[in-house]
Amino acid sequence: MTRLKIRKIGNSLGVVLPKDVLEMLGASEGDAVSFARTAHGIMVSVSDEEGEKLREMAADVMKRRRKALKVLAQ
């Protein structure tokens, strides 16, 4: 378990993630990090903004072209 201290960064508070934690998350500079409360604590995950955009585009295409996709699936 890695323990990090919350520090003052400008007018905010934050933590600096060490290299090993970034590797565990599969994260790098510029990535967005999400936090969710679970029954077991807090879950930290790296958001894949490009992947999310692609999923939204695919959902839109599937919604608009439902009949054509249904015919192709047969």
mmCIF file as gemmi writes it, N, C-alpha and C atoms, coordinates in Angstrom:
data_model
loop_
_atom_site.group_PDB
_atom_site.id
_atom_site.type_symbol
_atom_site.label_atom_id
_atom_site.label_alt_id
_atom_site.label_comp_id
_atom_site.label_asym_id
_atom_site.label_entity_id
_atom_site.label_seq_id
_atom_site.pdbx_PDB_ins_code
_atom_site.Cartn_x
_atom_site.Cartn_y
_atom_site.Cartn_z
_atom_site.occupancy
_atom_site.B_iso_or_equiv
_atom_site.pdbx_formal_charge
_atom_site.auth_seq_id
_atom_site.auth_asym_id
_atom_site.pdbx_PDB_model_num
ATOM 1 N N . MET Axp A 1 ? 0.844 -1.179 0 1 0 ? 1 A 1
ATOM 2 C CA . MET Axp A 1 ? 0 0 0 1 0 ? 1 A 1
ATOM 3 C C . MET Axp A 1 ? 0.886 1.239 0 1 0 ? 1 A 1
ATOM 4 N N . THR Axp A 2 ? 0.553 2.178 -0.848 1 0 ? 2 A 1
ATOM 5 C CA . THR Axp A 2 ? 1.288 3.431 -0.928 1 0 ? 2 A 1
ATOM 6 C C . THR Axp A 2 ? 0.524 4.5 -0.166 1 0 ? 2 A 1
ATOM 7 N N . ARG Axp A 3 ? 1.204 5.218 0.702 1 0 ? 3 A 1
ATOM 8 C CA . ARG Axp A 3 ? 0.586 6.324 1.441 1 0 ? 3 A 1
ATOM 9 C C . ARG Axp A 3 ? 1.109 7.628 0.885 1 0 ? 3 A 1
ATOM 10 N N . LEU Axp A 4 ? 0.197 8.535 0.575 1 0 ? 4 A 1
ATOM 11 C CA . LEU Axp A 4 ? 0.576 9.836 0.037 1 0 ? 4 A 1
ATOM 12 C C . LEU Axp A 4 ? 0.034 10.925 0.951 1 0 ? 4 A 1
ATOM 13 N N . LYS Axp A 5 ? 0.764 12.01 1.054 1 0 ? 5 A 1
ATOM 14 C CA . LYS Axp A 5 ? 0.335 13.14 1.868 1 0 ? 5 A 1
ATOM 15 C C . LYS Axp A 5 ? -0.376 14.165 1.013 1 0 ? 5 A 1
ATOM 16 N N . ILE Axp A 6 ? -1.457 14.7 1.523 1 0 ? 6 A 1
ATOM 17 C CA . ILE Axp A 6 ? -2.161 15.793 0.847 1 0 ? 6 A 1
ATOM 18 C C . ILE Axp A 6 ? -1.381 17.066 1.146 1 0 ? 6 A 1
ATOM 19 N N . ARG Axp A 7 ? -1.087 17.814 0.091 1 0 ? 7 A 1
ATOM 20 C CA . ARG Axp A 7 ? -0.271 19.025 0.225 1 0 ? 7 A 1
ATOM 21 C C . ARG Axp A 7 ? -0.977 20.208 -0.413 1 0 ? 7 A 1
ATOM 22 N N . LYS Axp A 8 ? -0.582 21.369 -0.011 1 0 ? 8 A 1
ATOM 23 C CA . LYS Axp A 8 ? -1.094 22.595 -0.622 1 0 ? 8 A 1
ATOM 24 C C . LYS Axp A 8 ? -0.373 22.804 -1.949 1 0 ? 8 A 1
ATOM 25 N N . ILE Axp A 9 ? -1.145 22.95 -3.013 1 0 ? 9 A 1
ATOM 26 C CA . ILE Axp A 9 ? -0.591 23.223 -4.339 1 0 ? 9 A 1
ATOM 27 C C . ILE Axp A 9 ? -1.302 24.47 -4.846 1 0 ? 9 A 1
ATOM 28 N N . GLY Axp A 10 ? -0.638 25.61 -4.796 1 0 ? 10 A 1
ATOM 29 C CA . GLY Axp A 10 ? -1.285 26.878 -5.134 1 0 ? 10 A 1
ATOM 30 C C . GLY Axp A 10 ? -2.381 27.163 -4.128 1 0 ? 10 A 1
ATOM 31 N N . ASN Axp A 11 ? -3.608 27.407 -4.614 1 0 ? 11 A 1
ATOM 32 C CA . ASN Axp A 11 ? -4.742 27.647 -3.725 1 0 ? 11 A 1
ATOM 33 C C . ASN Axp A 11 ? -5.555 26.38 -3.479 1 0 ? 11 A 1
ATOM 34 N N . SER Axp A 12 ? -5.054 25.241 -3.934 1 0 ? 12 A 1
ATOM 35 C CA . SER Axp A 12 ? -5.771 23.971 -3.815 1 0 ? 12 A 1
ATOM 36 C C . SER Axp A 12 ? -4.98 22.993 -2.972 1 0 ? 12 A 1
ATOM 37 N N . LEU Axp A 13 ? -5.576 21.822 -2.763 1 0 ? 13 A 1
ATOM 38 C CA . LEU Axp A 13 ? -4.886 20.718 -2.111 1 0 ? 13 A 1
ATOM 39 C C . LEU Axp A 13 ? -4.75 19.595 -3.121 1 0 ? 13 A 1
ATOM 40 N N . GLY Axp A 14 ? -3.679 18.811 -3.021 1 0 ? 14 A 1
ATOM 41 C CA . GLY Axp A 14 ? -3.501 17.723 -3.97 1 0 ? 14 A 1
ATOM 42 C C . GLY Axp A 14 ? -2.458 16.74 -3.504 1 0 ? 14 A 1
ATOM 43 N N . VAL Axp A 15 ? -2.267 15.708 -4.315 1 0 ? 15 A 1
ATOM 44 C CA . VAL Axp A 15 ? -1.23 14.722 -4.06 1 0 ? 15 A 1
ATOM 45 C C . VAL Axp A 15 ? -0.393 14.579 -5.322 1 0 ? 15 A 1
ATOM 46 N N . VAL Axp A 16 ? 0.86 14.241 -5.135 1 0 ? 16 A 1
ATOM 47 C CA . VAL Axp A 16 ? 1.755 13.964 -6.257 1 0 ? 16 A 1
ATOM 48 C C . VAL Axp A 16 ? 1.866 12.449 -6.339 1 0 ? 16 A 1
ATOM 49 N N . LEU Axp A 17 ? 1.519 11.889 -7.504 1 0 ? 17 A 1
ATOM 50 C CA . LEU Axp A 17 ? 1.543 10.441 -7.668 1 0 ? 17 A 1
ATOM 51 C C . LEU Axp A 17 ? 2.938 9.982 -8.081 1 0 ? 17 A 1
ATOM 52 N N . PRO Axp A 18 ? 3.538 9.095 -7.305 1 0 ? 18 A 1
ATOM 53 C CA . PRO Axp A 18 ? 4.854 8.595 -7.672 1 0 ? 18 A 1
ATOM 54 C C . PRO Axp A 18 ? 4.774 7.672 -8.892 1 0 ? 18 A 1
ATOM 55 N N . LYS Axp A 19 ? 5.919 7.442 -9.491 1 0 ? 19 A 1
ATOM 56 C CA . LYS Axp A 19 ? 6.008 6.666 -10.724 1 0 ? 19 A 1
ATOM 57 C C . LYS Axp A 19 ? 5.367 5.281 -10.586 1 0 ? 19 A 1
ATOM 58 N N . ASP Axp A 20 ? 5.582 4.588 -9.454 1 0 ? 20 A 1
ATOM 59 C CA . ASP Axp A 20 ? 5.021 3.243 -9.289 1 0 ? 20 A 1
ATOM 60 C C . ASP Axp A 20 ? 3.492 3.262 -9.24 1 0 ? 20 A 1
ATOM 61 N N . VAL Axp A 21 ? 2.908 4.307 -8.668 1 0 ? 21 A 1
ATOM 62 C CA . VAL Axp A 21 ? 1.45 4.423 -8.625 1 0 ? 21 A 1
ATOM 63 C C . VAL Axp A 21 ? 0.915 4.695 -10.032 1 0 ? 21 A 1
ATOM 64 N N . LEU Axp A 22 ? 1.594 5.564 -10.776 1 0 ? 22 A 1
ATOM 65 C CA . LEU Axp A 22 ? 1.185 5.83 -12.157 1 0 ? 22 A 1
ATOM 66 C C . LEU Axp A 22 ? 1.243 4.561 -12.994 1 0 ? 22 A 1
ATOM 67 N N . GLU Axp A 23 ? 2.258 3.746 -12.774 1 0 ? 23 A 1
ATOM 68 C CA . GLU Axp A 23 ? 2.367 2.477 -13.497 1 0 ? 23 A 1
ATOM 69 C C . GLU Axp A 23 ? 1.229 1.534 -13.129 1 0 ? 23 A 1
ATOM 70 N N . MET Axp A 24 ? 0.868 1.483 -11.838 1 0 ? 24 A 1
ATOM 71 C CA . MET Axp A 24 ? -0.255 0.638 -11.402 1 0 ? 24 A 1
ATOM 72 C C . MET Axp A 24 ? -1.552 1.053 -12.09 1 0 ? 24 A 1
ATOM 73 N N . LEU Axp A 25 ? -1.743 2.369 -12.237 1 0 ? 25 A 1
ATOM 74 C CA . LEU Axp A 25 ? -2.956 2.897 -12.87 1 0 ? 25 A 1
ATOM 75 C C . LEU Axp A 25 ? -2.892 2.83 -14.395 1 0 ? 25 A 1
ATOM 76 N N . GLY Axp A 26 ? -1.699 2.69 -14.927 1 0 ? 26 A 1
ATOM 77 C CA . GLY Axp A 26 ? -1.548 2.771 -16.38 1 0 ? 26 A 1
ATOM 78 C C . GLY Axp A 26 ? -1.784 4.188 -16.856 1 0 ? 26 A 1
ATOM 79 N N . ALA Axp A 27 ? -1.363 5.148 -16.043 1 0 ? 27 A 1
ATOM 80 C CA . ALA Axp A 27 ? -1.626 6.558 -16.304 1 0 ? 27 A 1
ATOM 81 C C . ALA Axp A 27 ? -0.347 7.3 -16.652 1 0 ? 27 A 1
ATOM 82 N N . SER Axp A 28 ? -0.537 8.416 -17.333 1 0 ? 28 A 1
ATOM 83 C CA . SER Axp A 28 ? 0.592 9.294 -17.631 1 0 ? 28 A 1
ATOM 84 C C . SER Axp A 28 ? 0.095 10.736 -17.625 1 0 ? 28 A 1
ATOM 85 N N . GLU Axp A 29 ? 1.011 11.656 -17.812 1 0 ? 29 A 1
ATOM 86 C CA . GLU Axp A 29 ? 0.682 13.084 -17.772 1 0 ? 29 A 1
ATOM 87 C C . GLU Axp A 29 ? -0.439 13.404 -18.754 1 0 ? 29 A 1
ATOM 88 N N . GLY Axp A 30 ? -1.419 14.155 -18.289 1 0 ? 30 A 1
ATOM 89 C CA . GLY Axp A 30 ? -2.53 14.579 -19.135 1 0 ? 30 A 1
ATOM 90 C C . GLY Axp A 30 ? -3.749 13.681 -19.043 1 0 ? 30 A 1
ATOM 91 N N . ASP Axp A 31 ? -3.609 12.472 -18.464 1 0 ? 31 A 1
ATOM 92 C CA . ASP Axp A 31 ? -4.76 11.579 -18.318 1 0 ? 31 A 1
ATOM 93 C C . ASP Axp A 31 ? -5.707 12.12 -17.251 1 0 ? 31 A 1
ATOM 94 N N . ALA Axp A 32 ? -6.989 11.81 -17.405 1 0 ? 32 A 1
ATOM 95 C CA . ALA Axp A 32 ? -7.987 12.182 -16.408 1 0 ? 32 A 1
ATOM 96 C C . ALA Axp A 32 ? -8.184 11.017 -15.45 1 0 ? 32 A 1
ATOM 97 N N . VAL Axp A 33 ? -8.311 11.3 -14.171 1 0 ? 33 A 1
ATOM 98 C CA . VAL Axp A 33 ? -8.487 10.274 -13.15 1 0 ? 33 A 1
ATOM 99 C C . VAL Axp A 33 ? -9.875 10.43 -12.544 1 0 ? 33 A 1
ATOM 100 N N . SER Axp A 34 ? -10.579 9.302 -12.393 1 0 ? 34 A 1
ATOM 101 C CA . SER Axp A 34 ? -11.923 9.307 -11.812 1 0 ? 34 A 1
ATOM 102 C C . SER Axp A 34 ? -11.897 8.596 -10.466 1 0 ? 34 A 1
ATOM 103 N N . PHE Axp A 35 ? -12.756 9.05 -9.557 1 0 ? 35 A 1
ATOM 104 C CA . PHE Axp A 35 ? -12.878 8.451 -8.236 1 0 ? 35 A 1
ATOM 105 C C . PHE Axp A 35 ? -14.335 8.059 -8.021 1 0 ? 35 A 1
ATOM 106 N N . ALA Axp A 36 ? -14.555 6.857 -7.474 1 0 ? 36 A 1
ATOM 107 C CA . ALA Axp A 36 ? -15.92 6.401 -7.19 1 0 ? 36 A 1
ATOM 108 C C . ALA Axp A 36 ? -15.927 5.719 -5.825 1 0 ? 36 A 1
ATOM 109 N N . ARG Axp A 37 ? -16.949 5.998 -5.047 1 0 ? 37 A 1
ATOM 110 C CA . ARG Axp A 37 ? -17.1 5.354 -3.739 1 0 ? 37 A 1
ATOM 111 C C . ARG Axp A 37 ? -17.72 3.98 -3.965 1 0 ? 37 A 1
ATOM 112 N N . THR Axp A 38 ? -17.13 2.951 -3.372 1 0 ? 38 A 1
ATOM 113 C CA . THR Axp A 38 ? -17.661 1.592 -3.464 1 0 ? 38 A 1
ATOM 114 C C . THR Axp A 38 ? -17.883 1.057 -2.054 1 0 ? 38 A 1
ATOM 115 N N . ALA Axp A 39 ? -18.435 -0.135 -1.972 1 0 ? 39 A 1
ATOM 116 C CA . ALA Axp A 39 ? -18.654 -0.756 -0.665 1 0 ? 39 A 1
ATOM 117 C C . ALA Axp A 39 ? -17.326 -1.059 0.027 1 0 ? 39 A 1
ATOM 118 N N . HIS Axp A 40 ? -16.244 -1.157 -0.745 1 0 ? 40 A 1
ATOM 119 C CA . HIS Axp A 40 ? -14.934 -1.512 -0.197 1 0 ? 40 A 1
ATOM 120 C C . HIS Axp A 40 ? -13.998 -0.324 -0.031 1 0 ? 40 A 1
ATOM 121 N N . GLY Axp A 41 ? -14.446 0.873 -0.375 1 0 ? 41 A 1
ATOM 122 C CA . GLY Axp A 41 ? -13.596 2.058 -0.261 1 0 ? 41 A 1
ATOM 123 C C . GLY Axp A 41 ? -13.752 2.951 -1.478 1 0 ? 41 A 1
ATOM 124 N N . ILE Axp A 42 ? -12.671 3.536 -1.91 1 0 ? 42 A 1
ATOM 125 C CA . ILE Axp A 42 ? -12.678 4.43 -3.066 1 0 ? 42 A 1
ATOM 126 C C . ILE Axp A 42 ? -11.969 3.738 -4.225 1 0 ? 42 A 1
ATOM 127 N N . MET Axp A 43 ? -12.606 3.729 -5.386 1 0 ? 43 A 1
ATOM 128 C CA . MET Axp A 43 ? -11.999 3.159 -6.581 1 0 ? 43 A 1
ATOM 129 C C . MET Axp A 43 ? -11.425 4.301 -7.411 1 0 ? 43 A 1
ATOM 130 N N . VAL Axp A 44 ? -10.183 4.146 -7.829 1 0 ? 44 A 1
ATOM 131 C CA . VAL Axp A 44 ? -9.504 5.135 -8.667 1 0 ? 44 A 1
ATOM 132 C C . VAL Axp A 44 ? -9.298 4.51 -10.035 1 0 ? 44 A 1
ATOM 133 N N . SER Axp A 45 ? -9.696 5.22 -11.079 1 0 ? 45 A 1
ATOM 134 C CA . SER Axp A 45 ? -9.482 4.693 -12.424 1 0 ? 45 A 1
ATOM 135 C C . SER Axp A 45 ? -9.081 5.829 -13.36 1 0 ? 45 A 1
ATOM 136 N N . VAL Axp A 46 ? -8.386 5.449 -14.416 1 0 ? 46 A 1
ATOM 137 C CA . VAL Axp A 46 ? -7.956 6.409 -15.42 1 0 ? 46 A 1
ATOM 138 C C . VAL Axp A 46 ? -9.02 6.447 -16.501 1 0 ? 46 A 1
ATOM 139 N N . SER Axp A 47 ? -9.51 7.638 -16.796 1 0 ? 47 A 1
ATOM 140 C CA . SER Axp A 47 ? -10.53 7.801 -17.822 1 0 ? 47 A 1
ATOM 141 C C . SER Axp A 47 ? -9.866 7.815 -19.185 1 0 ? 47 A 1
ATOM 142 N N . ASP Axp A 48 ? -10.456 7.069 -20.092 1 0 ? 48 A 1
ATOM 143 C CA . ASP Axp A 48 ? -9.967 7.025 -21.465 1 0 ? 48 A 1
ATOM 144 C C . ASP Axp A 48 ? -10.898 7.91 -22.29 1 0 ? 48 A 1
ATOM 145 N N . GLU Axp A 49 ? -10.573 9.206 -22.386 1 0 ? 49 A 1
ATOM 146 C CA . GLU Axp A 49 ? -11.45 10.157 -23.06 1 0 ? 49 A 1
ATOM 147 C C . GLU Axp A 49 ? -11.625 9.828 -24.536 1 0 ? 49 A 1
ATOM 148 N N . GLU Axp A 50 ? -10.562 9.407 -25.203 1 0 ? 50 A 1
ATOM 149 C CA . GLU Axp A 50 ? -10.665 9.057 -26.623 1 0 ? 50 A 1
ATOM 150 C C . GLU Axp A 50 ? -11.559 7.833 -26.802 1 0 ? 50 A 1
ATOM 151 N N . GLY Axp A 51 ? -11.385 6.836 -25.942 1 0 ? 51 A 1
ATOM 152 C CA . GLY Axp A 51 ? -12.222 5.64 -25.995 1 0 ? 51 A 1
ATOM 153 C C . GLY Axp A 51 ? -13.681 5.963 -25.732 1 0 ? 51 A 1
ATOM 154 N N . GLU Axp A 52 ? -13.924 6.864 -24.798 1 0 ? 52 A 1
ATOM 155 C CA . GLU Axp A 52 ? -15.299 7.268 -24.479 1 0 ? 52 A 1
ATOM 156 C C . GLU Axp A 52 ? -15.943 7.969 -25.672 1 0 ? 52 A 1
ATOM 157 N N . LYS Axp A 53 ? -15.192 8.825 -26.354 1 0 ? 53 A 1
ATOM 158 C CA . LYS Axp A 53 ? -15.723 9.494 -27.543 1 0 ? 53 A 1
ATOM 159 C C . LYS Axp A 53 ? -16.079 8.479 -28.619 1 0 ? 53 A 1
ATOM 160 N N . LEU Axp A 54 ? -15.211 7.477 -28.81 1 0 ? 54 A 1
ATOM 161 C CA . LEU Axp A 54 ? -15.48 6.437 -29.806 1 0 ? 54 A 1
ATOM 162 C C . LEU Axp A 54 ? -16.723 5.628 -29.441 1 0 ? 54 A 1
ATOM 163 N N . ARG Axp A 55 ? -16.897 5.311 -28.155 1 0 ? 55 A 1
ATOM 164 C CA . ARG Axp A 55 ? -18.095 4.577 -27.714 1 0 ? 55 A 1
ATOM 165 C C . ARG Axp A 55 ? -19.355 5.392 -27.963 1 0 ? 55 A 1
ATOM 166 N N . GLU Axp A 56 ? -19.295 6.694 -27.694 1 0 ? 56 A 1
ATOM 167 C CA . GLU Axp A 56 ? -20.453 7.563 -27.941 1 0 ? 56 A 1
ATOM 168 C C . GLU Axp A 56 ? -20.784 7.615 -29.428 1 0 ? 56 A 1
ATOM 169 N N . MET Axp A 57 ? -19.752 7.711 -30.277 1 0 ? 57 A 1
ATOM 170 C CA . MET Axp A 57 ? -19.976 7.735 -31.725 1 0 ? 57 A 1
ATOM 171 C C . MET Axp A 57 ? -20.596 6.42 -32.187 1 0 ? 57 A 1
ATOM 172 N N . ALA Axp A 58 ? -20.088 5.293 -31.685 1 0 ? 58 A 1
ATOM 173 C CA . ALA Axp A 58 ? -20.624 3.983 -32.062 1 0 ? 58 A 1
ATOM 174 C C . ALA Axp A 58 ? -22.074 3.846 -31.618 1 0 ? 58 A 1
ATOM 175 N N . ALA Axp A 59 ? -22.397 4.307 -30.426 1 0 ? 59 A 1
ATOM 176 C CA . ALA Axp A 59 ? -23.773 4.242 -29.933 1 0 ? 59 A 1
ATOM 177 C C . ALA Axp A 59 ? -24.694 5.074 -30.812 1 0 ? 59 A 1
ATOM 178 N N . ASP Axp A 60 ? -24.219 6.228 -31.253 1 0 ? 60 A 1
ATOM 179 C CA . ASP Axp A 60 ? -25.016 7.091 -32.126 1 0 ? 60 A 1
ATOM 180 C C . ASP Axp A 60 ? -25.278 6.413 -33.472 1 0 ? 60 A 1
ATOM 181 N N . VAL Axp A 61 ? -24.237 5.812 -34.049 1 0 ? 61 A 1
ATOM 182 C CA . VAL Axp A 61 ? -24.395 5.116 -35.332 1 0 ? 61 A 1
ATOM 183 C C . VAL Axp A 61 ? -25.373 3.945 -35.173 1 0 ? 61 A 1
ATOM 184 N N . MET Axp A 62 ? -25.232 3.185 -34.093 1 0 ? 62 A 1
ATOM 185 C CA . MET Axp A 62 ? -26.118 2.04 -33.872 1 0 ? 62 A 1
ATOM 186 C C . MET Axp A 62 ? -27.567 2.485 -33.702 1 0 ? 62 A 1
ATOM 187 N N . LYS Axp A 63 ? -27.755 3.628 -33.067 1 0 ? 63 A 1
ATOM 188 C CA . LYS Axp A 63 ? -29.109 4.139 -32.87 1 0 ? 63 A 1
ATOM 189 C C . LYS Axp A 63 ? -29.72 4.582 -34.198 1 0 ? 63 A 1
ATOM 190 N N . ARG Axp A 64 ? -28.936 5.311 -35.009 1 0 ? 64 A 1
ATOM 191 C CA . ARG Axp A 64 ? -29.452 5.833 -36.278 1 0 ? 64 A 1
ATOM 192 C C . ARG Axp A 64 ? -29.595 4.758 -37.347 1 0 ? 64 A 1
ATOM 193 N N . ARG Axp A 65 ? -28.752 3.757 -37.322 1 0 ? 65 A 1
ATOM 194 C CA . ARG Axp A 65 ? -28.72 2.729 -38.374 1 0 ? 65 A 1
ATOM 195 C C . ARG Axp A 65 ? -29.15 1.355 -37.859 1 0 ? 65 A 1
ATOM 196 N N . ARG Axp A 66 ? -30.073 1.351 -36.909 1 0 ? 66 A 1
ATOM 197 C CA . ARG Axp A 66 ? -30.495 0.106 -36.27 1 0 ? 66 A 1
ATOM 198 C C . ARG Axp A 66 ? -31.018 -0.919 -37.271 1 0 ? 66 A 1
ATOM 199 N N . LYS Axp A 67 ? -31.881 -0.485 -38.182 1 0 ? 67 A 1
ATOM 200 C CA . LYS Axp A 67 ? -32.467 -1.417 -39.149 1 0 ? 67 A 1
ATOM 201 C C . LYS Axp A 67 ? -31.401 -2.02 -40.057 1 0 ? 67 A 1
ATOM 202 N N . ALA Axp A 68 ? -30.498 -1.207 -40.561 1 0 ? 68 A 1
ATOM 203 C CA . ALA Axp A 68 ? -29.446 -1.69 -41.447 1 0 ? 68 A 1
ATOM 204 C C . ALA Axp A 68 ? -28.52 -2.665 -40.711 1 0 ? 68 A 1
ATOM 205 N N . LEU Axp A 69 ? -28.185 -2.369 -39.468 1 0 ? 69 A 1
ATOM 206 C CA . LEU Axp A 69 ? -27.329 -3.259 -38.7 1 0 ? 69 A 1
ATOM 207 C C . LEU Axp A 69 ? -28.031 -4.577 -38.406 1 0 ? 69 A 1
ATOM 208 N N . LYS Axp A 70 ? -29.338 -4.523 -38.187 1 0 ? 70 A 1
ATOM 209 C CA . LYS Axp A 70 ? -30.106 -5.738 -37.931 1 0 ? 70 A 1
ATOM 210 C C . LYS Axp A 70 ? -30.087 -6.648 -39.148 1 0 ? 70 A 1
ATOM 211 N N . VAL Axp A 71 ? -30.252 -6.065 -40.36 1 0 ? 71 A 1
ATOM 212 C CA . VAL Axp A 71 ? -30.217 -6.838 -41.603 1 0 ? 71 A 1
ATOM 213 C C . VAL Axp A 71 ? -28.823 -7.434 -41.817 1 0 ? 71 A 1
ATOM 214 N N . LEU Axp A 72 ? -27.787 -6.645 -41.554 1 0 ? 72 A 1
ATOM 215 C CA . LEU Axp A 72 ? -26.415 -7.127 -41.715 1 0 ? 72 A 1
ATOM 216 C C . LEU Axp A 72 ? -26.086 -8.258 -40.742 1 0 ? 72 A 1
ATOM 217 N N . ALA Axp A 73 ? -26.696 -8.249 -39.581 1 0 ? 73 A 1
ATOM 218 C CA . ALA Axp A 73 ? -26.42 -9.268 -38.566 1 0 ? 73 A 1
ATOM 219 C C . ALA Axp A 73 ? -27.019 -10.624 -38.931 1 0 ? 73 A 1
ATOM 220 N N . GLN Axp A 74 ? -27.976 -10.64 -39.839 1 0 ? 74 A 1
ATOM 221 C CA . GLN Axp A 74 ? -28.635 -11.904 -40.208 1 0 ? 74 A 1
ATOM 222 C C . GLN Axp A 74 ? -27.82 -12.702 -41.106 1 0 ? 74 A 1
